[in-house]
Amino acid sequence: MVIVLIYAFLRSFLKTNNRKLALGVLLFACLIEVLQKLNYVAWFGLENNKLMCTLMGTYFSVYDLLAYFVGYLICLYFKD
């Protein structure tokens, strides 16, 4: 759902190619997921801050990547 929500939010403000926007949102989400694998919360010294850990995410999951891709496909399907 997060991909669809971010896509819809950005689409309401940006005049751009919908396919490129959907791909950009997918790549952004995948980047965040990879950063979670690299424990990027610790880079900022926030590993003990429960709120920031929840907001930034702390656990990598391949299933999240799959869900992001499904969200991307939904964005492409409902592009207009």
Secondary structure, 3 states (H helix, E strand, C coil): CHHHHHHHHHHHHCCCCHHHHHHHHHHHHHHHHHHHHCCHHHHCCCCCCHHHHHHHCCCCCHHHHHHHHHHHHHHHHCCC
